[in-house]
Amino acid sequence: MQSAATVLDVIRKRGERELPLARLYRQLFNRDLFLMAYGRIYSNKGAMTSGVTKETVDGMSMEKIDAIIRALRSERYRWAPVKRVYIPKKNGKKRPLGLPTWSDKLVAEVVRLLLETYYEPQFSDHSHGFRPHRGCHTALNEIVDVWKGTHWFIEGDVSDCFGSLDHSVMLSILADKIRDSRFLRLISHMLKAGYLEDWKWNATLSGAPQGGVASPILSNIYLDRLDRFLSSSNCCPSSTGVAVEGPIQRIGVSRTRLPRRGDTGTAKRRVCCGVGFAPCRAKTRTIPAIDACAMCATLTTGSWGSLAPGVRPRRSSQGSDGTCARNSSLNFPMTRR
């Protein structure tokens, strides 16, 4: 068997070139990968927290790793259902949390190592959640360094992200790049292992357990399709040379830059996001506006008829009469964190 570093390096290079992976399941027979996974999770606070059994990191040995590898080799390994508990949220509600057994944590960490090594080079640079050396601070740094002069930010939240992942869609996304039915079957069994609540077994028809070791990387692989859609090839570049992502940005740019050059007729006929100008105008009306000045109303509704050809919208700070002028480029960064 090759060392864990060599295996991960080969997988990383294939990920950088976006080449498909085959015979990935047999990498689960590598003891070095299990030792690397053990070194990453044994010191976590949850290592001594038991799941549906009393098994914890205490009493870990090479014999246990060899027993897990033998079960994986013969495809006899079965994921245990997670133990569901509820933790309080800031808004007063409670969040469901799944507590897997120690053996499942170890196998899931090996799976996470393989998936993260392969998919990490392919993720968007604008994605910062649950990624190595990335987080809220890198997302804020990107906003400070790239989105200078931006006045509008749209914050969104994927409700119940972990619990809403469609299993069939998840497996189909993995099957696009991973050509190994045994590995995909292992992932499918993990997603459908179920959970115990009040010692009653419940099926998991969708989603990945919140608190599962491999759940963050699976959700990132799932949401990477959303990132690719938002950064599709129809994006218009912004005035700063940075690609403007998403339909909202394309609407804003197409309706501000063309009239600035005096081409008001082309602006009204401009096709954004694959639909005509009128649907785009209806979409931008849903954006909340707190400014009452004519310039902000013009940018919000797209009514350029009052501007003469060649007239450039003025930029000014808020005056004594309470009027103001927005940035004419209307960039909406969609940084996912």
HELIX and SHEET records of a PDB file:
HELIX    1   1 ALA A    4  GLU A   16  1                                  13    
HELIX    2   2 TYR A   25  PHE A   29  5                                   5    
HELIX    3   3 ARG A   31  ILE A   41  1                                  11    
HELIX    4   4 LYS A   45  MET A   48  5                                   4    
HELIX    5   5 MET A   62  ARG A   73  1                                  12    
HELIX    6   6 TRP A  102  TYR A  119  1                                  18    
HELIX    7   7 GLU A  120  GLN A  122  5                                   3    
HELIX    8   8 CYS A  136  VAL A  146  1                                  11    
HELIX    9   9 PHE A  162  SER A  164  5                                   3    
HELIX   10  10 HIS A  167  LYS A  177  1                                  11    
HELIX   11  11 SER A  181  LEU A  191  1                                  11    
HELIX   12  12 SER A  215  LEU A  230  1                                  16    
HELIX   13  13 GLY A  246  SER A  254  1                                   9    
HELIX   14  14 ARG A  257  ARG A  260  1                                   4    
HELIX   15  15 THR A  264  ARG A  269  1                                   6    
HELIX   16  16 PHE A  277  THR A  284  1                                   8    
HELIX   17  17 ALA A  294  THR A  301  1                                   8    
SHEET    1   A 2 LEU A  21  ALA A  22  0                                        
SHEET    2   A 2 ILE A 178  ARG A 179  1                                        
SHEET    1   B 4 LYS A  94  LEU A  99  0                                        
SHEET    2   B 4 VAL A  82  PRO A  88 -1                                        
SHEET    3   B 4 TYR A 195  GLU A 197  1                                        
SHEET    4   B 4 LYS A 200  ASN A 202 -1                                        
END                                                                             
